[in-house]
Amino acid sequence: MSIDIIFKIAGIGIITAVINNILEKSDKKEIATLVTLTGLVLVLTMVIDLLGNLFDTLKQIFYLY
């Protein structure tokens, strides 16, 4: 695992925050909430993929097939 994943998560967070602020200032709070939820789902899918890789690695290390 490299530091790229941290930058990707931070980038998604920054972009989501900027879009959220712009939409809230233009009185579109429902869409801002959807953008926030979309950012959260993207990050969670990345984290779940990493956890899957972690468990696969642990299986290989301890020979648990």
Buried (B, 14 or more C-beta within 10 A) or exposed (E): EEEEEEEEBEEBBEEBEEBBEEBBEEEEEEEBEEBBEEBEEBBEEBEEEEEEEEEEEEEEEEEEE
